[in-house]
Structure formats: C-alpha cells, structure tokens
C-alpha cells in the first residue's frame, strides 16, 4: 500500500491490507475512509474492510466514489466525515488518486489540486477525475 501523510491529521493512499491497517492504528489513525466502489478489483470488499477496521477499534466510513459519477456532494460528504472524525484519518481508494484529490478539494487546500496531488505523489492520471477537478475551479 502506498500511503502519504498530507496534513497534520490526514493520510491518503491505496487499498490497505490487514497489516497496513494495524500499522496505521499504531501510527495514531483513528478513522478509515474507503472511497472504493463495491466491485472494484480489490482483495477486500467494503464490508470485509469495515469489519477489520472496526475489529481494530477504529471508525470506518464507506463513501463510494465512482469515476463515472463524480459530484460535489461527495466532496461535501467527505468534508463532513473529516470534520466529525476524532484523531487522525486515513482516506483511501485503489491507488490514492481519488483519495488525495478529493481530500485536497474537501479541505480547501489551494485551488490547483491537480498540481498539489502530483507533488504529493498521487498524480491525477484519470481524465474523468481531472475534468471534475477542473470544473470545481470555475
């Protein structure tokens, strides 16, 4: 799993496994937010991941974000989850591209989210995600 701490309270990355979740907990993460949609090629279903996360004593949120159905309401929902979370948060998708980009938008960090995501190691390579991010700047 690729993971990057991108703010004092938030890390983003790709799909975690059990050992990754245990490591995140040891690093002080209290909440895991999964942006993957059911059926994505993943070894863990959202339900299985949620059960593992909760077994570790962490909070779990599943906010499915499809690249085919991006909308500002998803950004607002992520913002609300982040605001209500106590302690550090790990936001993930498959590779971290959606997680990083949507966190940057939800947190209000600057306006050049595409450049910032690239600097953080999660370049926006998907055309649909890029178009969505550009539409939010106008």
C-alpha positions as CSV (number, residue, x, y, z in Angstrom):
1,X,0.0,0.0,0.0
2,X,1.2,3.5,-0.8
3,X,0.4,6.0,1.9
4,X,1.4,9.6,2.3
5,X,0.6,12.0,5.2
6,X,-0.7,15.1,3.5
7,X,-1.8,17.2,6.5
8,X,-1.4,17.1,10.3
9,X,-4.4,14.9,10.6
10,X,-4.9,13.1,7.3
11,X,-3.0,10.5,5.3
12,X,-4.1,9.2,1.9
13,X,-3.2,6.1,-0.1
14,X,-4.1,2.9,-1.9
15,X,-6.0,-0.1,-0.7
16,X,-4.7,-1.3,2.7
17,X,-4.4,-4.9,3.9
18,X,-4.7,-6.1,7.4
19,X,-1.1,-5.4,8.2
20,X,-1.4,-1.9,6.8
21,X,-4.4,-1.2,8.9
22,X,-2.6,-2.4,12.0
23,X,0.3,-0.1,11.1
24,X,-2.0,2.8,10.6
25,X,-3.5,2.2,14.0
26,X,-0.1,2.1,15.6
27,X,0.7,5.5,13.9
28,X,-2.4,7.0,15.6
29,X,-5.0,6.7,12.8
30,X,-8.5,6.6,14.4
31,X,-10.7,6.7,11.3
32,X,-10.5,4.9,7.9
33,X,-12.5,6.3,4.9
34,X,-12.8,4.0,1.9
35,X,-13.7,5.6,-1.4
36,X,-13.7,2.4,-3.4
37,X,-17.0,1.3,-5.0
38,X,-18.3,-2.2,-4.5
39,X,-17.0,-4.5,-7.2
40,X,-13.7,-2.7,-7.8
41,X,-10.9,-5.2,-8.2
42,X,-9.9,-5.5,-4.6
43,X,-9.0,-8.3,-2.2
44,X,-11.3,-6.7,0.5
45,X,-15.0,-5.9,0.0
46,X,-16.1,-2.7,1.7
47,X,-18.0,-4.8,4.2
48,X,-14.9,-7.0,4.9
49,X,-12.7,-4.0,5.3
50,X,-15.2,-2.3,7.6
51,X,-15.3,-5.4,9.8
52,X,-11.4,-5.5,10.0
53,X,-11.2,-1.8,10.8
54,X,-13.9,-2.0,13.5
55,X,-12.2,-5.1,15.0
56,X,-9.1,-3.0,15.4
57,X,-11.2,-0.4,17.3
58,X,-11.1,2.2,14.5
59,X,-14.0,4.1,13.0
60,X,-14.9,3.2,9.4
61,X,-16.7,5.1,6.7
62,X,-17.5,3.8,3.2
63,X,-18.1,6.7,0.7
64,X,-18.2,5.1,-2.7
65,X,-16.8,7.4,-5.3
66,X,-17.1,6.2,-8.9
67,X,-15.0,8.0,-11.6
68,X,-18.1,7.8,-13.8
69,X,-20.3,9.6,-11.2
70,X,-18.2,12.3,-9.6
71,X,-20.2,15.1,-8.0
72,X,-19.7,17.9,-5.5
73,X,-22.0,16.2,-2.9
74,X,-19.3,13.5,-2.5
75,X,-16.7,16.2,-1.7
76,X,-19.1,17.7,0.9
77,X,-19.8,14.3,2.5
78,X,-16.0,13.7,2.8
79,X,-15.6,17.2,4.3
80,X,-18.3,16.3,6.9
81,X,-16.6,13.0,7.7
82,X,-13.3,14.7,8.2
83,X,-14.8,17.4,10.4
84,X,-16.5,14.9,12.6
85,X,-13.6,12.5,12.9
86,X,-11.6,12.5,16.1
87,X,-8.0,11.8,15.7
88,X,-6.0,11.1,12.5
89,X,-7.8,9.9,9.4
90,X,-6.7,7.6,6.5
91,X,-8.6,8.1,3.3
92,X,-8.0,5.6,0.5
93,X,-9.1,4.3,-2.9
94,X,-7.3,1.9,-5.2
95,X,-4.1,3.8,-5.8
96,X,-4.7,7.1,-3.8
97,X,-5.5,9.2,-6.8
98,X,-9.2,9.8,-5.8
99,X,-8.4,9.9,-2.1
100,X,-5.7,12.6,-2.5
101,X,-7.6,14.8,-4.9
102,X,-10.9,14.7,-3.1
103,X,-9.2,15.4,0.2
104,X,-7.5,18.4,-1.2
105,X,-10.8,19.8,-2.5
106,X,-12.7,18.9,0.7
107,X,-10.1,20.6,2.9
108,X,-10.0,23.7,0.8
109,X,-6.2,23.4,0.3
110,X,-5.5,25.9,-2.5
111,X,-7.1,25.7,-5.9
112,X,-4.5,23.9,-8.0
113,X,-5.5,20.5,-6.7
114,X,-4.0,18.7,-9.8
115,X,-0.6,20.2,-9.3
116,X,-0.7,19.6,-5.5
117,X,-1.7,16.0,-5.9
118,X,1.2,15.4,-8.3
119,X,3.6,17.0,-5.8
120,X,2.3,14.6,-3.1
121,X,2.9,11.6,-5.3
122,X,-0.7,11.0,-6.5
123,X,-0.8,12.4,-10.0
124,X,-4.3,12.8,-11.5
125,X,-4.0,10.5,-14.5
126,X,-7.7,9.7,-14.9
127,X,-9.3,12.1,-17.5
128,X,-12.7,12.0,-15.7
129,X,-11.2,12.9,-12.4
130,X,-9.1,15.7,-14.0
131,X,-12.2,17.1,-15.7
132,X,-14.1,17.0,-12.4
133,X,-11.4,18.8,-10.5
134,X,-11.1,21.5,-13.2
135,X,-14.9,22.0,-13.2
136,X,-14.7,22.8,-9.5
137,X,-12.2,25.7,-10.0
138,X,-14.7,27.7,-12.1
